């Protein structure tokens, strides 16, 4: 492996590693209000109901 190939390999690994760290850093947890949680549960229940109806057909 010559020096050019080694340099390209190190550069590629650095770009991949940097991308992973950037994603990790930018990933944030978010807090939902009680009203938002209620809406999510309602949508989930409606979706599950539709899925059950489709499975029966």
C-alpha positions as CSV (number, residue, x, y, z in Angstrom):
1,X,0.0,0.0,0.0
2,X,1.6,3.2,-1.0
3,X,1.3,6.5,0.7
4,X,-1.4,7.9,-1.5
5,X,-3.7,4.9,-0.8
6,X,-3.0,5.2,2.9
7,X,-3.8,8.9,2.9
8,X,-7.1,8.3,1.0
9,X,-8.0,5.5,3.5
10,X,-7.3,7.7,6.5
11,X,-9.2,10.6,5.0
12,X,-12.2,8.4,4.2
13,X,-12.3,6.9,7.7
14,X,-12.0,10.4,9.2
15,X,-15.0,11.6,7.1
16,X,-17.0,8.6,8.2
17,X,-16.0,9.1,11.9
18,X,-16.8,12.8,11.8
19,X,-20.2,12.2,10.3
20,X,-21.0,9.7,13.0
21,X,-19.9,12.1,15.7
22,X,-21.9,14.9,14.1
23,X,-25.1,12.8,14.1
24,X,-24.5,11.8,17.7
25,X,-24.1,15.4,18.7
26,X,-27.1,16.7,16.9
27,X,-29.5,14.0,18.1
28,X,-31.6,15.5,20.8
29,X,-34.3,14.1,23.0
30,X,-37.4,16.2,23.0
31,X,-40.1,16.5,25.7
32,X,-43.7,16.3,24.6
33,X,-46.5,18.0,26.5
34,X,-49.3,15.8,28.0
35,X,-51.5,17.0,25.2
36,X,-49.0,16.0,22.5
37,X,-48.6,12.6,24.1
38,X,-52.4,12.1,24.1
39,X,-52.6,13.0,20.4
40,X,-49.8,10.5,19.7
41,X,-51.6,7.7,21.6
42,X,-54.9,8.5,19.8
43,X,-53.2,8.4,16.4
44,X,-51.5,5.1,17.3
45,X,-54.8,3.6,18.4
46,X,-56.5,4.7,15.2
47,X,-53.6,3.3,13.1
48,X,-53.8,-0.1,15.0
49,X,-57.5,-0.2,14.5
50,X,-57.1,0.4,10.7
51,X,-54.4,-2.3,10.6
52,X,-56.7,-4.8,12.3
53,X,-59.5,-4.1,9.9
54,X,-57.2,-4.5,6.9
55,X,-56.0,-7.9,8.3
56,X,-59.6,-9.2,8.6
57,X,-60.2,-8.5,4.9
